[in-house]
């Protein structure tokens, strides 16, 4: 849903991205690189899963520089 007159003015575009292929191997490689310190992962917000709304709001509001990490309990 766009606010009134959101499409008036300079040209804008809306793009979506869908991952249509298995990403498990790629994610495993990225995780390994991050664990080895070969990949810089900037974390700007970290907190428990229950604070998802707060994390999403901070990301949408551009109040976070880097990634938001949600902590999911093991049990």
mmCIF file as gemmi writes it, N, C-alpha and C atoms, coordinates in Angstrom:
data_model
loop_
_atom_site.group_PDB
_atom_site.id
_atom_site.type_symbol
_atom_site.label_atom_id
_atom_site.label_alt_id
_atom_site.label_comp_id
_atom_site.label_asym_id
_atom_site.label_entity_id
_atom_site.label_seq_id
_atom_site.pdbx_PDB_ins_code
_atom_site.Cartn_x
_atom_site.Cartn_y
_atom_site.Cartn_z
_atom_site.occupancy
_atom_site.B_iso_or_equiv
_atom_site.pdbx_formal_charge
_atom_site.auth_seq_id
_atom_site.auth_asym_id
_atom_site.pdbx_PDB_model_num
ATOM 1 N N . UNK Axp A 1 ? 0.848 -1.166 0 1 0 ? 1 A 1
ATOM 2 C CA . UNK Axp A 1 ? 0 0 0 1 0 ? 1 A 1
ATOM 3 C C . UNK Axp A 1 ? 0.897 1.234 0 1 0 ? 1 A 1
ATOM 4 N N . UNK Axp A 2 ? 0.663 2.121 -0.922 1 0 ? 2 A 1
ATOM 5 C CA . UNK Axp A 2 ? 1.458 3.338 -1.033 1 0 ? 2 A 1
ATOM 6 C C . UNK Axp A 2 ? 0.653 4.52 -0.516 1 0 ? 2 A 1
ATOM 7 N N . UNK Axp A 3 ? 1.309 5.464 0.156 1 0 ? 3 A 1
ATOM 8 C CA . UNK Axp A 3 ? 0.595 6.653 0.608 1 0 ? 3 A 1
ATOM 9 C C . UNK Axp A 3 ? 0.165 7.501 -0.591 1 0 ? 3 A 1
ATOM 10 N N . UNK Axp A 4 ? -0.841 8.394 -0.402 1 0 ? 4 A 1
ATOM 11 C CA . UNK Axp A 4 ? -1.278 9.249 -1.508 1 0 ? 4 A 1
ATOM 12 C C . UNK Axp A 4 ? -0.105 10.014 -2.122 1 0 ? 4 A 1
ATOM 13 N N . UNK Axp A 5 ? -0.103 10.093 -3.435 1 0 ? 5 A 1
ATOM 14 C CA . UNK Axp A 5 ? 0.892 10.837 -4.223 1 0 ? 5 A 1
ATOM 15 C C . UNK Axp A 5 ? 2.302 10.244 -4.145 1 0 ? 5 A 1
ATOM 16 N N . UNK Axp A 6 ? 2.439 9.025 -3.648 1 0 ? 6 A 1
ATOM 17 C CA . UNK Axp A 6 ? 3.769 8.408 -3.539 1 0 ? 6 A 1
ATOM 18 C C . UNK Axp A 6 ? 4.385 8.147 -4.908 1 0 ? 6 A 1
ATOM 19 N N . UNK Axp A 7 ? 3.541 8.038 -5.931 1 0 ? 7 A 1
ATOM 20 C CA . UNK Axp A 7 ? 4.068 7.758 -7.262 1 0 ? 7 A 1
ATOM 21 C C . UNK Axp A 7 ? 4.228 9.018 -8.111 1 0 ? 7 A 1
ATOM 22 N N . UNK Axp A 8 ? 3.966 10.17 -7.53 1 0 ? 8 A 1
ATOM 23 C CA . UNK Axp A 8 ? 4.117 11.437 -8.244 1 0 ? 8 A 1
ATOM 24 C C . UNK Axp A 8 ? 5.52 11.971 -7.993 1 0 ? 8 A 1
ATOM 25 N N . UNK Axp A 9 ? 6.139 12.522 -9.02 1 0 ? 9 A 1
ATOM 26 C CA . UNK Axp A 9 ? 7.474 13.092 -8.859 1 0 ? 9 A 1
ATOM 27 C C . UNK Axp A 9 ? 8.504 12.293 -9.618 1 0 ? 9 A 1
ATOM 28 N N . UNK Axp A 10 ? 9.735 12.274 -9.111 1 0 ? 10 A 1
ATOM 29 C CA . UNK Axp A 10 ? 10.81 11.542 -9.805 1 0 ? 10 A 1
ATOM 30 C C . UNK Axp A 10 ? 10.458 10.073 -9.987 1 0 ? 10 A 1
ATOM 31 N N . UNK Axp A 11 ? 11.025 9.494 -11.039 1 0 ? 11 A 1
ATOM 32 C CA . UNK Axp A 11 ? 10.766 8.078 -11.328 1 0 ? 11 A 1
ATOM 33 C C . UNK Axp A 11 ? 11.175 7.188 -10.155 1 0 ? 11 A 1
ATOM 34 N N . UNK Axp A 12 ? 10.36 6.182 -9.895 1 0 ? 12 A 1
ATOM 35 C CA . UNK Axp A 12 ? 10.623 5.236 -8.807 1 0 ? 12 A 1
ATOM 36 C C . UNK Axp A 12 ? 10.454 3.833 -9.357 1 0 ? 12 A 1
ATOM 37 N N . UNK Axp A 13 ? 11.031 2.875 -8.675 1 0 ? 13 A 1
ATOM 38 C CA . UNK Axp A 13 ? 10.838 1.482 -9.081 1 0 ? 13 A 1
ATOM 39 C C . UNK Axp A 13 ? 10.628 0.622 -7.844 1 0 ? 13 A 1
ATOM 40 N N . UNK Axp A 14 ? 9.911 -0.451 -8.041 1 0 ? 14 A 1
ATOM 41 C CA . UNK Axp A 14 ? 9.652 -1.428 -6.981 1 0 ? 14 A 1
ATOM 42 C C . UNK Axp A 14 ? 10.127 -2.77 -7.512 1 0 ? 14 A 1
ATOM 43 N N . UNK Axp A 15 ? 11.055 -3.389 -6.803 1 0 ? 15 A 1
ATOM 44 C CA . UNK Axp A 15 ? 11.637 -4.64 -7.255 1 0 ? 15 A 1
ATOM 45 C C . UNK Axp A 15 ? 11.471 -5.697 -6.177 1 0 ? 15 A 1
ATOM 46 N N . UNK Axp A 16 ? 11.137 -6.901 -6.603 1 0 ? 16 A 1
ATOM 47 C CA . UNK Axp A 16 ? 11.059 -8.003 -5.643 1 0 ? 16 A 1
ATOM 48 C C . UNK Axp A 16 ? 12.121 -9.029 -5.999 1 0 ? 16 A 1
ATOM 49 N N . UNK Axp A 17 ? 12.457 -9.841 -5.023 1 0 ? 17 A 1
ATOM 50 C CA . UNK Axp A 17 ? 13.468 -10.871 -5.218 1 0 ? 17 A 1
ATOM 51 C C . UNK Axp A 17 ? 12.949 -12.163 -4.624 1 0 ? 17 A 1
ATOM 52 N N . UNK Axp A 18 ? 12.998 -13.214 -5.397 1 0 ? 18 A 1
ATOM 53 C CA . UNK Axp A 18 ? 12.58 -14.527 -4.929 1 0 ? 18 A 1
ATOM 54 C C . UNK Axp A 18 ? 13.726 -15.499 -5.174 1 0 ? 18 A 1
ATOM 55 N N . UNK Axp A 19 ? 14.125 -16.196 -4.132 1 0 ? 19 A 1
ATOM 56 C CA . UNK Axp A 19 ? 15.171 -17.201 -4.257 1 0 ? 19 A 1
ATOM 57 C C . UNK Axp A 19 ? 14.5 -18.51 -4.646 1 0 ? 19 A 1
ATOM 58 N N . UNK Axp A 20 ? 14.667 -18.914 -5.906 1 0 ? 20 A 1
ATOM 59 C CA . UNK Axp A 20 ? 14.009 -20.117 -6.379 1 0 ? 20 A 1
ATOM 60 C C . UNK Axp A 20 ? 14.907 -21.339 -6.41 1 0 ? 20 A 1
ATOM 61 N N . UNK Axp A 21 ? 16.031 -21.289 -5.741 1 0 ? 21 A 1
ATOM 62 C CA . UNK Axp A 21 ? 16.945 -22.427 -5.747 1 0 ? 21 A 1
ATOM 63 C C . UNK Axp A 21 ? 17.39 -22.725 -4.32 1 0 ? 21 A 1
ATOM 64 N N . UNK Axp A 22 ? 17.858 -23.941 -4.068 1 0 ? 22 A 1
ATOM 65 C CA . UNK Axp A 22 ? 18.319 -24.293 -2.715 1 0 ? 22 A 1
ATOM 66 C C . UNK Axp A 22 ? 19.504 -23.407 -2.303 1 0 ? 22 A 1
ATOM 67 N N . UNK Axp A 23 ? 19.439 -22.869 -1.115 1 0 ? 23 A 1
ATOM 68 C CA . UNK Axp A 23 ? 20.484 -21.955 -0.661 1 0 ? 23 A 1
ATOM 69 C C . UNK Axp A 23 ? 21.33 -22.536 0.461 1 0 ? 23 A 1
ATOM 70 N N . UNK Axp A 24 ? 21.064 -23.78 0.86 1 0 ? 24 A 1
ATOM 71 C CA . UNK Axp A 24 ? 21.749 -24.389 2.003 1 0 ? 24 A 1
ATOM 72 C C . UNK Axp A 24 ? 23.26 -24.382 1.895 1 0 ? 24 A 1
ATOM 73 N N . UNK Axp A 25 ? 23.801 -24.791 0.752 1 0 ? 25 A 1
ATOM 74 C CA . UNK Axp A 25 ? 25.259 -24.839 0.594 1 0 ? 25 A 1
ATOM 75 C C . UNK Axp A 25 ? 25.871 -23.444 0.645 1 0 ? 25 A 1
ATOM 76 N N . UNK Axp A 26 ? 25.205 -22.489 0.001 1 0 ? 26 A 1
ATOM 77 C CA . UNK Axp A 26 ? 25.714 -21.113 0.018 1 0 ? 26 A 1
ATOM 78 C C . UNK Axp A 26 ? 25.7 -20.546 1.433 1 0 ? 26 A 1
ATOM 79 N N . UNK Axp A 27 ? 24.618 -20.784 2.171 1 0 ? 27 A 1
ATOM 80 C CA . UNK Axp A 27 ? 24.533 -20.288 3.546 1 0 ? 27 A 1
ATOM 81 C C . UNK Axp A 27 ? 25.577 -20.943 4.434 1 0 ? 27 A 1
ATOM 82 N N . UNK Axp A 28 ? 25.837 -22.222 4.219 1 0 ? 28 A 1
ATOM 83 C CA . UNK Axp A 28 ? 26.864 -22.924 4.996 1 0 ? 28 A 1
ATOM 84 C C . UNK Axp A 28 ? 28.235 -22.298 4.739 1 0 ? 28 A 1
ATOM 85 N N . UNK Axp A 29 ? 28.523 -21.976 3.488 1 0 ? 29 A 1
ATOM 86 C CA . UNK Axp A 29 ? 29.809 -21.35 3.141 1 0 ? 29 A 1
ATOM 87 C C . UNK Axp A 29 ? 29.926 -19.966 3.772 1 0 ? 29 A 1
ATOM 88 N N . UNK Axp A 30 ? 28.862 -19.163 3.715 1 0 ? 30 A 1
ATOM 89 C CA . UNK Axp A 30 ? 28.889 -17.834 4.331 1 0 ? 30 A 1
ATOM 90 C C . UNK Axp A 30 ? 29.073 -17.932 5.845 1 0 ? 30 A 1
ATOM 91 N N . UNK Axp A 31 ? 28.416 -18.897 6.469 1 0 ? 31 A 1
ATOM 92 C CA . UNK Axp A 31 ? 28.556 -19.102 7.911 1 0 ? 31 A 1
ATOM 93 C C . UNK Axp A 31 ? 29.985 -19.465 8.271 1 0 ? 31 A 1
ATOM 94 N N . UNK Axp A 32 ? 30.588 -20.335 7.49 1 0 ? 32 A 1
ATOM 95 C CA . UNK Axp A 32 ? 31.972 -20.73 7.728 1 0 ? 32 A 1
ATOM 96 C C . UNK Axp A 32 ? 32.914 -19.535 7.584 1 0 ? 32 A 1
ATOM 97 N N . UNK Axp A 33 ? 32.731 -18.743 6.537 1 0 ? 33 A 1
ATOM 98 C CA . UNK Axp A 33 ? 33.577 -17.56 6.336 1 0 ? 33 A 1
ATOM 99 C C . UNK Axp A 33 ? 33.433 -16.566 7.49 1 0 ? 33 A 1
ATOM 100 N N . UNK Axp A 34 ? 32.214 -16.378 7.959 1 0 ? 34 A 1
ATOM 101 C CA . UNK Axp A 34 ? 31.99 -15.465 9.081 1 0 ? 34 A 1
ATOM 102 C C . UNK Axp A 34 ? 32.645 -15.999 10.351 1 0 ? 34 A 1
ATOM 103 N N . UNK Axp A 35 ? 32.516 -17.297 10.594 1 0 ? 35 A 1
ATOM 104 C CA . UNK Axp A 35 ? 33.11 -17.908 11.789 1 0 ? 35 A 1
ATOM 105 C C . UNK Axp A 35 ? 34.633 -17.813 11.769 1 0 ? 35 A 1
ATOM 106 N N . UNK Axp A 36 ? 35.229 -17.903 10.588 1 0 ? 36 A 1
ATOM 107 C CA . UNK Axp A 36 ? 36.689 -17.81 10.456 1 0 ? 36 A 1
ATOM 108 C C . UNK Axp A 36 ? 37.188 -16.367 10.493 1 0 ? 36 A 1
ATOM 109 N N . UNK Axp A 37 ? 36.261 -15.415 10.463 1 0 ? 37 A 1
ATOM 110 C CA . UNK Axp A 37 ? 36.661 -14.013 10.464 1 0 ? 37 A 1
ATOM 111 C C . UNK Axp A 37 ? 37.024 -13.48 9.083 1 0 ? 37 A 1
ATOM 112 N N . UNK Axp A 38 ? 36.776 -14.284 8.049 1 0 ? 38 A 1
ATOM 113 C CA . UNK Axp A 38 ? 37.099 -13.877 6.681 1 0 ? 38 A 1
ATOM 114 C C . UNK Axp A 38 ? 35.99 -13.028 6.064 1 0 ? 38 A 1
ATOM 115 N N . UNK Axp A 39 ? 34.858 -12.951 6.726 1 0 ? 39 A 1
ATOM 116 C CA . UNK Axp A 39 ? 33.719 -12.189 6.239 1 0 ? 39 A 1
ATOM 117 C C . UNK Axp A 39 ? 33.271 -11.271 7.36 1 0 ? 39 A 1
ATOM 118 N N . UNK Axp A 40 ? 33.271 -9.992 7.096 1 0 ? 40 A 1
ATOM 119 C CA . UNK Axp A 40 ? 32.864 -9.021 8.106 1 0 ? 40 A 1
ATOM 120 C C . UNK Axp A 40 ? 31.341 -8.957 8.175 1 0 ? 40 A 1
ATOM 121 N N . UNK Axp A 41 ? 30.815 -9.139 9.363 1 0 ? 41 A 1
ATOM 122 C CA . UNK Axp A 41 ? 29.371 -9.094 9.569 1 0 ? 41 A 1
ATOM 123 C C . UNK Axp A 41 ? 29.089 -7.983 10.574 1 0 ? 41 A 1
ATOM 124 N N . UNK Axp A 42 ? 28.601 -6.857 10.096 1 0 ? 42 A 1
ATOM 125 C CA . UNK Axp A 42 ? 28.283 -5.731 10.975 1 0 ? 42 A 1
ATOM 126 C C . UNK Axp A 42 ? 26.943 -5.935 11.653 1 0 ? 42 A 1
ATOM 127 N N . UNK Axp A 43 ? 26.941 -6.073 12.952 1 0 ? 43 A 1
ATOM 128 C CA . UNK Axp A 43 ? 25.707 -6.265 13.715 1 0 ? 43 A 1
ATOM 129 C C . UNK Axp A 43 ? 25.365 -4.952 14.403 1 0 ? 43 A 1
ATOM 130 N N . UNK Axp A 44 ? 24.222 -4.395 14.034 1 0 ? 44 A 1
ATOM 131 C CA . UNK Axp A 44 ? 23.8 -3.123 14.603 1 0 ? 44 A 1
ATOM 132 C C . UNK Axp A 44 ? 22.723 -3.256 15.659 1 0 ? 44 A 1
ATOM 133 N N . UNK Axp A 45 ? 22.067 -4.403 15.72 1 0 ? 45 A 1
ATOM 134 C CA . UNK Axp A 45 ? 21.02 -4.657 16.712 1 0 ? 45 A 1
ATOM 135 C C . UNK Axp A 45 ? 21.037 -6.143 17.023 1 0 ? 45 A 1
ATOM 136 N N . UNK Axp A 46 ? 20.911 -6.486 18.302 1 0 ? 46 A 1
ATOM 137 C CA . UNK Axp A 46 ? 20.866 -7.885 18.708 1 0 ? 46 A 1
ATOM 138 C C . UNK Axp A 46 ? 19.932 -8.006 19.891 1 0 ? 46 A 1
ATOM 139 N N . UNK Axp A 47 ? 19.068 -8.998 19.856 1 0 ? 47 A 1
ATOM 140 C CA . UNK Axp A 47 ? 18.141 -9.195 20.96 1 0 ? 47 A 1
ATOM 141 C C . UNK Axp A 47 ? 17.344 -10.465 20.801 1 0 ? 47 A 1
ATOM 142 N N . UNK Axp A 48 ? 16.494 -10.783 21.786 1 0 ? 48 A 1
ATOM 143 C CA . UNK Axp A 48 ? 15.722 -12.02 21.752 1 0 ? 48 A 1
ATOM 144 C C . UNK Axp A 48 ? 14.643 -11.985 20.665 1 0 ? 48 A 1
ATOM 145 N N . UNK Axp A 49 ? 14.271 -13.168 20.201 1 0 ? 49 A 1
ATOM 146 C CA . UNK Axp A 49 ? 13.268 -13.354 19.169 1 0 ? 49 A 1
ATOM 147 C C . UNK Axp A 49 ? 11.971 -12.603 19.495 1 0 ? 49 A 1
ATOM 148 N N . UNK Axp A 50 ? 11.637 -12.532 20.77 1 0 ? 50 A 1
ATOM 149 C CA . UNK Axp A 50 ? 10.389 -11.886 21.184 1 0 ? 50 A 1
ATOM 150 C C . UNK Axp A 50 ? 10.374 -10.39 20.855 1 0 ? 50 A 1
ATOM 151 N N . UNK Axp A 51 ? 11.528 -9.805 20.599 1 0 ? 51 A 1
ATOM 152 C CA . UNK Axp A 51 ? 11.609 -8.372 20.266 1 0 ? 51 A 1
ATOM 153 C C . UNK Axp A 51 ? 11.714 -8.152 18.754 1 0 ? 51 A 1
ATOM 154 N N . UNK Axp A 52 ? 11.169 -9.106 17.973 1 0 ? 52 A 1
ATOM 155 C CA . UNK Axp A 52 ? 11.208 -9.025 16.516 1 0 ? 52 A 1
ATOM 156 C C . UNK Axp A 52 ? 10.643 -7.699 16.014 1 0 ? 52 A 1
ATOM 157 N N . UNK Axp A 53 ? 9.5 -7.284 16.565 1 0 ? 53 A 1
ATOM 158 C CA . UNK Axp A 53 ? 8.863 -6.039 16.129 1 0 ? 53 A 1
ATOM 159 C C . UNK Axp A 53 ? 9.776 -4.835 16.292 1 0 ? 53 A 1
ATOM 160 N N . UNK Axp A 54 ? 10.487 -4.8 17.39 1 0 ? 54 A 1
ATOM 161 C CA . UNK Axp A 54 ? 11.43 -3.701 17.645 1 0 ? 54 A 1
ATOM 162 C C . UNK Axp A 54 ? 12.563 -3.72 16.609 1 0 ? 54 A 1
ATOM 163 N N . UNK Axp A 55 ? 13.084 -4.911 16.337 1 0 ? 55 A 1
ATOM 164 C CA . UNK Axp A 55 ? 14.173 -5.04 15.361 1 0 ? 55 A 1
ATOM 165 C C . UNK Axp A 55 ? 13.694 -4.628 13.973 1 0 ? 55 A 1
ATOM 166 N N . UNK Axp A 56 ? 12.526 -5.105 13.582 1 0 ? 56 A 1
ATOM 167 C CA . UNK Axp A 56 ? 11.989 -4.767 12.255 1 0 ? 56 A 1
ATOM 168 C C . UNK Axp A 56 ? 11.745 -3.273 12.129 1 0 ? 56 A 1
ATOM 169 N N . UNK Axp A 57 ? 11.204 -2.66 13.18 1 0 ? 57 A 1
ATOM 170 C CA . UNK Axp A 57 ? 10.965 -1.219 13.152 1 0 ? 57 A 1
ATOM 171 C C . UNK Axp A 57 ? 12.257 -0.427 13.031 1 0 ? 57 A 1
ATOM 172 N N . UNK Axp A 58 ? 13.288 -0.862 13.743 1 0 ? 58 A 1
ATOM 173 C CA . UNK Axp A 58 ? 14.584 -0.187 13.68 1 0 ? 58 A 1
ATOM 174 C C . UNK Axp A 58 ? 15.208 -0.32 12.295 1 0 ? 58 A 1
ATOM 175 N N . UNK Axp A 59 ? 15.063 -1.49 11.679 1 0 ? 59 A 1
ATOM 176 C CA . UNK Axp A 59 ? 15.584 -1.686 10.318 1 0 ? 59 A 1
ATOM 177 C C . UNK Axp A 59 ? 14.811 -0.839 9.322 1 0 ? 59 A 1
ATOM 178 N N . UNK Axp A 60 ? 13.483 -0.875 9.401 1 0 ? 60 A 1
ATOM 179 C CA . UNK Axp A 60 ? 12.659 -0.08 8.483 1 0 ? 60 A 1
ATOM 180 C C . UNK Axp A 60 ? 12.914 1.408 8.641 1 0 ? 60 A 1
ATOM 181 N N . UNK Axp A 61 ? 13.124 1.843 9.882 1 0 ? 61 A 1
ATOM 182 C CA . UNK Axp A 61 ? 13.359 3.256 10.15 1 0 ? 61 A 1
ATOM 183 C C . UNK Axp A 61 ? 14.797 3.685 9.932 1 0 ? 61 A 1
ATOM 184 N N . UNK Axp A 62 ? 15.613 2.762 9.453 1 0 ? 62 A 1
ATOM 185 C CA . UNK Axp A 62 ? 17.035 3.032 9.191 1 0 ? 62 A 1
ATOM 186 C C . UNK Axp A 62 ? 17.759 3.543 10.436 1 0 ? 62 A 1
ATOM 187 N N . UNK Axp A 63 ? 17.393 2.969 11.581 1 0 ? 63 A 1
ATOM 188 C CA . UNK Axp A 63 ? 18.032 3.318 12.848 1 0 ? 63 A 1
ATOM 189 C C . UNK Axp A 63 ? 19.155 2.355 13.186 1 0 ? 63 A 1
ATOM 190 N N . UNK Axp A 64 ? 19.344 1.336 12.343 1 0 ? 64 A 1
ATOM 191 C CA . UNK Axp A 64 ? 20.351 0.305 12.58 1 0 ? 64 A 1
ATOM 192 C C . UNK Axp A 64 ? 21.374 0.351 11.458 1 0 ? 64 A 1
ATOM 193 N N . UNK Axp A 65 ? 22.631 0.415 11.832 1 0 ? 65 A 1
ATOM 194 C CA . UNK Axp A 65 ? 23.703 0.329 10.857 1 0 ? 65 A 1
ATOM 195 C C . UNK Axp A 65 ? 24.239 -1.089 10.912 1 0 ? 65 A 1
ATOM 196 N N . UNK Axp A 66 ? 23.947 -1.88 9.913 1 0 ? 66 A 1
ATOM 197 C CA . UNK Axp A 66 ? 24.366 -3.28 9.907 1 0 ? 66 A 1
ATOM 198 C C . UNK Axp A 66 ? 23.177 -4.206 9.965 1 0 ? 66 A 1
ATOM 199 N N . UNK Axp A 67 ? 23.411 -5.396 10.433 1 0 ? 67 A 1
ATOM 200 C CA . UNK Axp A 67 ? 22.378 -6.44 10.489 1 0 ? 67 A 1
ATOM 201 C C . UNK Axp A 67 ? 21.695 -6.472 11.845 1 0 ? 67 A 1
ATOM 202 N N . UNK Axp A 68 ? 20.492 -6.999 11.866 1 0 ? 68 A 1
ATOM 203 C CA . UNK Axp A 68 ? 19.784 -7.267 13.109 1 0 ? 68 A 1
ATOM 204 C C . UNK Axp A 68 ? 19.843 -8.771 13.356 1 0 ? 68 A 1
ATOM 205 N N . UNK Axp A 69 ? 20.249 -9.16 14.546 1 0 ? 69 A 1
ATOM 206 C CA . UNK Axp A 69 ? 20.366 -10.576 14.898 1 0 ? 69 A 1
ATOM 207 C C . UNK Axp A 69 ? 19.331 -10.901 15.97 1 0 ? 69 A 1
ATOM 208 N N . UNK Axp A 70 ? 18.489 -11.89 15.666 1 0 ? 70 A 1
ATOM 209 C CA . UNK Axp A 70 ? 17.495 -12.349 16.624 1 0 ? 70 A 1
ATOM 210 C C . UNK Axp A 70 ? 17.997 -13.627 17.278 1 0 ? 70 A 1
ATOM 211 N N . UNK Axp A 71 ? 17.996 -13.654 18.6 1 0 ? 71 A 1
ATOM 212 C CA . UNK Axp A 71 ? 18.467 -14.814 19.349 1 0 ? 71 A 1
ATOM 213 C C . UNK Axp A 71 ? 17.296 -15.784 19.542 1 0 ? 71 A 1
ATOM 214 N N . UNK Axp A 72 ? 17.45 -17.002 19.031 1 0 ? 72 A 1
ATOM 215 C CA . UNK Axp A 72 ? 16.409 -18.03 19.13 1 0 ? 72 A 1
ATOM 216 C C . UNK Axp A 72 ? 16.881 -19.056 20.144 1 0 ? 72 A 1
ATOM 217 N N . UNK Axp A 73 ? 16.077 -19.321 21.202 1 0 ? 73 A 1
ATOM 218 C CA . UNK Axp A 73 ? 16.484 -20.297 22.207 1 0 ? 73 A 1
ATOM 219 C C . UNK Axp A 73 ? 16.625 -21.687 21.614 1 0 ? 73 A 1
ATOM 220 N N . UNK Axp A 74 ? 17.54 -22.467 22.162 1 0 ? 74 A 1
ATOM 221 C CA . UNK Axp A 74 ? 17.789 -23.817 21.658 1 0 ? 74 A 1
ATOM 222 C C . UNK Axp A 74 ? 16.699 -24.805 22.077 1 0 ? 74 A 1
ATOM 223 N N . UNK Axp A 75 ? 16.035 -24.574 23.189 1 0 ? 75 A 1
ATOM 224 C CA . UNK Axp A 75 ? 15.057 -25.572 23.651 1 0 ? 75 A 1
ATOM 225 C C . UNK Axp A 75 ? 13.693 -25.343 23.131 1 0 ? 75 A 1
